Amino acid sequence: MSIEDALAALDIGVGVLETGAVPLEQSIALYERGAALKAHCEARLAAAEEKVAQITEAQGGVTAKPVEIR
């Protein structure tokens, strides 16, 4: 799953949870899915940061600042 697709799915899940219109069990399932999507996005971003670091190091060592996901 691309990071864009994961973020879109996460946004939908958050929207559903914010309505408060779903039963508790479904809310828990949506929360678990959201946690998994967040972890997926963090892993994809970490891999991208590593790749950028490798490229910049090969190009003369420009320093990149890490991205933080909340």
Biopython code that builds the backbone (N, CA, C, O; Angstrom):
import numpy as np
from Bio.PDB.StructureBuilder import StructureBuilder

atoms = [
    (1, "MET", "N", (0.849, -1.179, 0.000)),
    (1, "MET", "CA", (0.000, 0.000, 0.000)),
    (1, "MET", "C", (0.894, 1.242, 0.000)),
    (1, "MET", "O", (1.851, 1.334, 0.769)),
    (2, "SER", "N", (0.572, 2.173, -0.858)),
    (2, "SER", "CA", (1.351, 3.408, -0.903)),
    (2, "SER", "C", (1.063, 4.233, 0.339)),
    (2, "SER", "O", (0.047, 4.048, 1.009)),
    (3, "ILE", "N", (1.974, 5.143, 0.632)),
    (3, "ILE", "CA", (1.769, 6.004, 1.802)),
    (3, "ILE", "C", (0.548, 6.902, 1.581)),
    (3, "ILE", "O", (-0.166, 7.229, 2.529)),
    (4, "GLU", "N", (0.317, 7.295, 0.343)),
    (4, "GLU", "CA", (-0.851, 8.138, 0.057)),
    (4, "GLU", "C", (-2.150, 7.371, 0.321)),
    (4, "GLU", "O", (-3.092, 7.918, 0.895)),
    (5, "ASP", "N", (-2.196, 6.102, -0.100)),
    (5, "ASP", "CA", (-3.384, 5.276, 0.151)),
    (5, "ASP", "C", (-3.579, 5.030, 1.648)),
    (5, "ASP", "O", (-4.702, 5.057, 2.152)),
    (6, "ALA", "N", (-2.472, 4.789, 2.348)),
    (6, "ALA", "CA", (-2.550, 4.546, 3.790)),
    (6, "ALA", "C", (-3.047, 5.791, 4.513)),
    (6, "ALA", "O", (-3.879, 5.689, 5.414)),
    (7, "LEU", "N", (-2.554, 6.954, 4.135)),
    (7, "LEU", "CA", (-3.006, 8.197, 4.773)),
    (7, "LEU", "C", (-4.478, 8.468, 4.482)),
    (7, "LEU", "O", (-5.209, 8.947, 5.349)),
    (8, "ALA", "N", (-4.910, 8.162, 3.263)),
    (8, "ALA", "CA", (-6.325, 8.348, 2.913)),
    (8, "ALA", "C", (-7.206, 7.416, 3.736)),
    (8, "ALA", "O", (-8.253, 7.828, 4.234)),
    (9, "ALA", "N", (-6.782, 6.156, 3.881)),
    (9, "ALA", "CA", (-7.544, 5.197, 4.680)),
    (9, "ALA", "C", (-7.562, 5.612, 6.147)),
    (9, "ALA", "O", (-8.583, 5.473, 6.821)),
    (10, "LEU", "N", (-6.454, 6.113, 6.635)),
    (10, "LEU", "CA", (-6.379, 6.589, 8.012)),
    (10, "LEU", "C", (-7.318, 7.774, 8.227)),
    (10, "LEU", "O", (-7.997, 7.860, 9.251)),
    (11, "ASP", "N", (-7.353, 8.676, 7.266)),
    (11, "ASP", "CA", (-8.231, 9.841, 7.351)),
    (11, "ASP", "C", (-9.700, 9.415, 7.390)),
    (11, "ASP", "O", (-10.491, 9.974, 8.149)),
    (12, "ILE", "N", (-10.057, 8.433, 6.579)),
    (12, "ILE", "CA", (-11.438, 7.938, 6.570)),
    (12, "ILE", "C", (-11.790, 7.323, 7.919)),
    (12, "ILE", "O", (-12.856, 7.593, 8.474)),
    (13, "GLY", "N", (-10.888, 6.495, 8.443)),
    (13, "GLY", "CA", (-11.138, 5.857, 9.736)),
    (13, "GLY", "C", (-11.303, 6.865, 10.852)),
    (13, "GLY", "O", (-12.188, 6.728, 11.696)),
    (14, "VAL", "N", (-10.453, 7.877, 10.858)),
    (14, "VAL", "CA", (-10.552, 8.930, 11.873)),
    (14, "VAL", "C", (-11.890, 9.648, 11.743)),
    (14, "VAL", "O", (-12.541, 9.949, 12.743)),
    (15, "GLY", "N", (-12.292, 9.920, 10.515)),
    (15, "GLY", "CA", (-13.573, 10.589, 10.300)),
    (15, "GLY", "C", (-14.742, 9.787, 10.840)),
    (15, "GLY", "O", (-15.654, 10.338, 11.456)),
    (16, "VAL", "N", (-14.709, 8.494, 10.607)),
    (16, "VAL", "CA", (-15.772, 7.626, 11.115)),
    (16, "VAL", "C", (-15.770, 7.618, 12.643)),
    (16, "VAL", "O", (-16.823, 7.722, 13.272)),
    (17, "LEU", "N", (-14.589, 7.494, 13.230)),
    (17, "LEU", "CA", (-14.503, 7.491, 14.693)),
    (17, "LEU", "C", (-14.993, 8.806, 15.293)),
    (17, "LEU", "O", (-15.644, 8.814, 16.338)),
    (18, "GLU", "N", (-14.680, 9.902, 14.635)),
    (18, "GLU", "CA", (-15.084, 11.212, 15.159)),
    (18, "GLU", "C", (-16.592, 11.410, 15.158)),
    (18, "GLU", "O", (-17.110, 12.218, 15.929)),
    (19, "THR", "N", (-17.302, 10.684, 14.303)),
    (19, "THR", "CA", (-18.762, 10.822, 14.294)),
    (19, "THR", "C", (-19.384, 10.240, 15.551)),
    (19, "THR", "O", (-20.445, 10.684, 15.989)),
    (20, "GLY", "N", (-18.717, 9.238, 16.134)),
    (20, "GLY", "CA", (-19.266, 8.585, 17.313)),
    (20, "GLY", "C", (-20.469, 7.716, 17.006)),
    (20, "GLY", "O", (-21.174, 7.289, 17.920)),
    (21, "ALA", "N", (-20.713, 7.449, 15.730)),
    (21, "ALA", "CA", (-21.910, 6.734, 15.308)),
    (21, "ALA", "C", (-21.690, 5.239, 15.104)),
    (21, "ALA", "O", (-22.568, 4.558, 14.573)),
    (22, "VAL", "N", (-20.538, 4.717, 15.514)),
    (22, "VAL", "CA", (-20.280, 3.290, 15.322)),
    (22, "VAL", "C", (-20.235, 2.589, 16.675)),
    (22, "VAL", "O", (-19.852, 3.191, 17.678)),
    (23, "PRO", "N", (-20.625, 1.324, 16.701)),
    (23, "PRO", "CA", (-20.582, 0.577, 17.953)),
    (23, "PRO", "C", (-19.155, 0.440, 18.486)),
    (23, "PRO", "O", (-18.185, 0.602, 17.747)),
    (24, "LEU", "N", (-19.049, 0.145, 19.758)),
    (24, "LEU", "CA", (-17.758, 0.044, 20.428)),
    (24, "LEU", "C", (-16.823, -0.942, 19.728)),
    (24, "LEU", "O", (-15.663, -0.615, 19.476)),
    (25, "GLU", "N", (-17.303, -2.127, 19.414)),
    (25, "GLU", "CA", (-16.441, -3.132, 18.783)),
    (25, "GLU", "C", (-15.905, -2.645, 17.442)),
    (25, "GLU", "O", (-14.741, -2.882, 17.118)),
    (26, "GLN", "N", (-16.730, -1.978, 16.674)),
    (26, "GLN", "CA", (-16.283, -1.435, 15.388)),
    (26, "GLN", "C", (-15.303, -0.289, 15.610)),
    (26, "GLN", "O", (-14.351, -0.133, 14.845)),
    (27, "SER", "N", (-15.521, 0.502, 16.633)),
    (27, "SER", "CA", (-14.597, 1.588, 16.960)),
    (27, "SER", "C", (-13.223, 1.029, 17.313)),
    (27, "SER", "O", (-12.202, 1.567, 16.884)),
    (28, "ILE", "N", (-13.196, -0.039, 18.087)),
    (28, "ILE", "CA", (-11.927, -0.666, 18.454)),
    (28, "ILE", "C", (-11.223, -1.197, 17.216)),
    (28, "ILE", "O", (-10.012, -1.027, 17.067)),
    (29, "ALA", "N", (-11.973, -1.839, 16.326)),
    (29, "ALA", "CA", (-11.386, -2.362, 15.088)),
    (29, "ALA", "C", (-10.826, -1.226, 14.226)),
    (29, "ALA", "O", (-9.748, -1.358, 13.645)),
    (30, "LEU", "N", (-11.547, -0.126, 14.146)),
    (30, "LEU", "CA", (-11.064, 1.027, 13.383)),
    (30, "LEU", "C", (-9.813, 1.620, 14.014)),
    (30, "LEU", "O", (-8.893, 2.032, 13.307)),
    (31, "TYR", "N", (-9.778, 1.665, 15.333)),
    (31, "TYR", "CA", (-8.605, 2.182, 16.032)),
    (31, "TYR", "C", (-7.397, 1.295, 15.777)),
    (31, "TYR", "O", (-6.300, 1.794, 15.525)),
    (32, "GLU", "N", (-7.592, -0.024, 15.842)),
    (32, "GLU", "CA", (-6.497, -0.961, 15.561)),
    (32, "GLU", "C", (-5.997, -0.801, 14.132)),
    (32, "GLU", "O", (-4.789, -0.808, 13.892)),
    (33, "ARG", "N", (-6.912, -0.657, 13.187)),
    (33, "ARG", "CA", (-6.537, -0.452, 11.787)),
    (33, "ARG", "C", (-5.757, 0.851, 11.649)),
    (33, "ARG", "O", (-4.766, 0.908, 10.921)),
    (34, "GLY", "N", (-6.196, 1.888, 12.339)),
    (34, "GLY", "CA", (-5.497, 3.165, 12.301)),
    (34, "GLY", "C", (-4.075, 3.059, 12.840)),
    (34, "GLY", "O", (-3.147, 3.649, 12.285)),
    (35, "ALA", "N", (-3.911, 2.311, 13.916)),
    (35, "ALA", "CA", (-2.579, 2.118, 14.489)),
    (35, "ALA", "C", (-1.672, 1.386, 13.503)),
    (35, "ALA", "O", (-0.492, 1.712, 13.377)),
    (36, "ALA", "N", (-2.226, 0.396, 12.805)),
    (36, "ALA", "CA", (-1.444, -0.345, 11.810)),
    (36, "ALA", "C", (-1.084, 0.552, 10.624)),
    (36, "ALA", "O", (0.033, 0.486, 10.111)),
    (37, "LEU", "N", (-2.016, 1.377, 10.195)),
    (37, "LEU", "CA", (-1.748, 2.292, 9.084)),
    (37, "LEU", "C", (-0.685, 3.313, 9.478)),
    (37, "LEU", "O", (0.187, 3.645, 8.675)),
    (38, "LYS", "N", (-0.755, 3.808, 10.701)),
    (38, "LYS", "CA", (0.252, 4.760, 11.194)),
    (38, "LYS", "C", (1.633, 4.112, 11.189)),
    (38, "LYS", "O", (2.606, 4.724, 10.747)),
    (39, "ALA", "N", (1.719, 2.888, 11.674)),
    (39, "ALA", "CA", (2.997, 2.168, 11.691)),
    (39, "ALA", "C", (3.510, 1.952, 10.270)),
    (39, "ALA", "O", (4.709, 2.075, 10.017)),
    (40, "HIS", "N", (2.621, 1.636, 9.356)),
    (40, "HIS", "CA", (3.000, 1.456, 7.952)),
    (40, "HIS", "C", (3.581, 2.749, 7.380)),
    (40, "HIS", "O", (4.616, 2.731, 6.713)),
    (41, "CYS", "N", (2.912, 3.861, 7.644)),
    (41, "CYS", "CA", (3.389, 5.159, 7.147)),
    (41, "CYS", "C", (4.744, 5.514, 7.750)),
    (41, "CYS", "O", (5.629, 6.007, 7.050)),
    (42, "GLU", "N", (4.905, 5.266, 9.044)),
    (42, "GLU", "CA", (6.185, 5.551, 9.690)),
    (42, "GLU", "C", (7.307, 4.728, 9.079)),
    (42, "GLU", "O", (8.409, 5.234, 8.866)),
    (43, "ALA", "N", (7.026, 3.455, 8.795)),
    (43, "ALA", "CA", (8.042, 2.588, 8.189)),
    (43, "ALA", "C", (8.392, 3.062, 6.783)),
    (43, "ALA", "O", (9.564, 3.073, 6.406)),
    (44, "ARG", "N", (7.388, 3.452, 6.010)),
    (44, "ARG", "CA", (7.645, 3.940, 4.646)),
    (44, "ARG", "C", (8.452, 5.231, 4.678)),
    (44, "ARG", "O", (9.364, 5.414, 3.872)),
    (45, "LEU", "N", (8.121, 6.126, 5.608)),
    (45, "LEU", "CA", (8.871, 7.377, 5.721)),
    (45, "LEU", "C", (10.300, 7.130, 6.183)),
    (45, "LEU", "O", (11.228, 7.774, 5.695)),
    (46, "ALA", "N", (10.485, 6.210, 7.115)),
    (46, "ALA", "CA", (11.833, 5.890, 7.588)),
    (46, "ALA", "C", (12.679, 5.334, 6.445)),
    (46, "ALA", "O", (13.855, 5.674, 6.314)),
    (47, "ALA", "N", (12.078, 4.481, 5.620)),
    (47, "ALA", "CA", (12.796, 3.930, 4.471)),
    (47, "ALA", "C", (13.148, 5.033, 3.477)),
    (47, "ALA", "O", (14.243, 5.041, 2.915)),
    (48, "ALA", "N", (12.225, 5.955, 3.264)),
    (48, "ALA", "CA", (12.491, 7.067, 2.348)),
    (48, "ALA", "C", (13.596, 7.968, 2.897)),
    (48, "ALA", "O", (14.467, 8.412, 2.149)),
    (49, "GLU", "N", (13.560, 8.236, 4.197)),
    (49, "GLU", "CA", (14.608, 9.060, 4.817)),
    (49, "GLU", "C", (15.970, 8.400, 4.670)),
    (49, "GLU", "O", (16.963, 9.072, 4.389)),
    (50, "GLU", "N", (16.019, 7.092, 4.857)),
    (50, "GLU", "CA", (17.280, 6.367, 4.721)),
    (50, "GLU", "C", (17.800, 6.456, 3.290)),
    (50, "GLU", "O", (18.994, 6.652, 3.062)),
    (51, "LYS", "N", (16.897, 6.310, 2.339)),
    (51, "LYS", "CA", (17.303, 6.394, 0.935)),
    (51, "LYS", "C", (17.823, 7.788, 0.600)),
    (51, "LYS", "O", (18.833, 7.928, -0.090)),
    (52, "VAL", "N", (17.139, 8.814, 1.086)),
    (52, "VAL", "CA", (17.588, 10.191, 0.850)),
    (52, "VAL", "C", (18.950, 10.415, 1.498)),
    (52, "VAL", "O", (19.823, 11.059, 0.918)),
    (53, "ALA", "N", (19.124, 9.876, 2.712)),
    (53, "ALA", "CA", (20.414, 10.015, 3.389)),
    (53, "ALA", "C", (21.532, 9.360, 2.582)),
    (53, "ALA", "O", (22.625, 9.914, 2.466)),
    (54, "GLN", "N", (21.259, 8.190, 2.031)),
    (54, "GLN", "CA", (22.259, 7.503, 1.207)),
    (54, "GLN", "C", (22.585, 8.299, -0.048)),
    (54, "GLN", "O", (23.748, 8.398, -0.439)),
    (55, "ILE", "N", (21.580, 8.858, -0.670)),
    (55, "ILE", "CA", (21.790, 9.652, -1.887)),
    (55, "ILE", "C", (22.595, 10.910, -1.567)),
    (55, "ILE", "O", (23.555, 11.237, -2.265)),
    (56, "THR", "N", (22.194, 11.612, -0.506)),
    (56, "THR", "CA", (22.892, 12.857, -0.173)),
    (56, "THR", "C", (24.318, 12.586, 0.290)),
    (56, "THR", "O", (25.218, 13.383, 0.024)),
    (57, "GLU", "N", (24.528, 11.480, 0.973)),
    (57, "GLU", "CA", (25.879, 11.123, 1.390)),
    (57, "GLU", "C", (26.754, 10.860, 0.170)),
    (57, "GLU", "O", (27.919, 11.255, 0.132)),
    (58, "ALA", "N", (26.190, 10.199, -0.811)),
    (58, "ALA", "CA", (26.937, 9.919, -2.036)),
    (58, "ALA", "C", (27.204, 11.194, -2.835)),
    (58, "ALA", "O", (28.140, 11.248, -3.633)),
    (59, "GLN", "N", (26.383, 12.212, -2.619)),
    (59, "GLN", "CA", (26.511, 13.474, -3.351)),
    (59, "GLN", "C", (27.318, 14.524, -2.597)),
    (59, "GLN", "O", (27.437, 15.656, -3.065)),
    (60, "GLY", "N", (27.862, 14.181, -1.462)),
    (60, "GLY", "CA", (28.698, 15.152, -0.758)),
    (60, "GLY", "C", (28.293, 15.422, 0.664)),
    (60, "GLY", "O", (28.889, 16.281, 1.314)),
    (61, "GLY", "N", (27.296, 14.719, 1.177)),
    (61, "GLY", "CA", (26.994, 14.805, 2.588)),
    (61, "GLY", "C", (26.053, 15.895, 3.033)),
    (61, "GLY", "O", (26.212, 16.403, 4.143)),
    (62, "VAL", "N", (25.086, 16.281, 2.234)),
    (62, "VAL", "CA", (24.079, 17.232, 2.687)),
    (62, "VAL", "C", (23.246, 16.559, 3.760)),
    (62, "VAL", "O", (22.830, 15.415, 3.579)),
    (63, "THR", "N", (22.992, 17.231, 4.871)),
    (63, "THR", "CA", (22.267, 16.644, 5.992)),
    (63, "THR", "C", (20.769, 16.857, 5.820)),
    (63, "THR", "O", (20.316, 17.957, 5.504)),
    (64, "ALA", "N", (20.007, 15.781, 6.035)),
    (64, "ALA", "CA", (18.551, 15.858, 5.964)),
    (64, "ALA", "C", (17.966, 15.805, 7.373)),
    (64, "ALA", "O", (18.468, 15.074, 8.227)),
    (65, "LYS", "N", (16.916, 16.571, 7.617)),
    (65, "LYS", "CA", (16.255, 16.585, 8.914)),
    (65, "LYS", "C", (15.154, 15.513, 8.903)),
    (65, "LYS", "O", (14.365, 15.478, 7.959)),
    (66, "PRO", "N", (15.072, 14.635, 9.920)),
    (66, "PRO", "CA", (14.044, 13.596, 9.964)),
    (66, "PRO", "C", (12.631, 14.184, 10.033)),
    (66, "PRO", "O", (12.424, 15.270, 10.574)),
    (67, "VAL", "N", (11.676, 13.459, 9.482)),
    (67, "VAL", "CA", (10.272, 13.854, 9.512)),
    (67, "VAL", "C", (9.606, 13.158, 10.689)),
    (67, "VAL", "O", (9.844, 11.975, 10.932)),
    (68, "GLU", "N", (8.774, 13.887, 11.418)),
    (68, "GLU", "CA", (8.060, 13.309, 12.555)),
    (68, "GLU", "C", (6.591, 13.199, 12.223)),
    (68, "GLU", "O", (5.976, 14.154, 11.748)),
    (69, "ILE", "N", (6.021, 12.006, 12.478)),
    (69, "ILE", "CA", (4.580, 11.790, 12.296)),
    (69, "ILE", "C", (3.923, 11.824, 13.660)),
    (69, "ILE", "O", (4.434, 11.234, 14.611)),
    (70, "ARG", "N", (2.810, 12.499, 13.763)),
    (70, "ARG", "CA", (2.075, 12.539, 15.026)),
    (70, "ARG", "C", (0.845, 11.710, 14.916)),
    (70, "ARG", "O", (0.081, 11.609, 15.876)),
]
sb = StructureBuilder()
sb.init_structure("model")
sb.init_model(0)
sb.init_chain("A")
sb.init_seg("    ")
for serial, (resi, resn, name, xyz) in enumerate(atoms, 1):
    if name == "N":
        sb.init_residue(resn, " ", resi, " ")
    sb.init_atom(name, np.array(xyz, "f"), 0.0, 1.0, " ", f" {name:<3s}", serial, name[0])
structure = sb.get_structure()
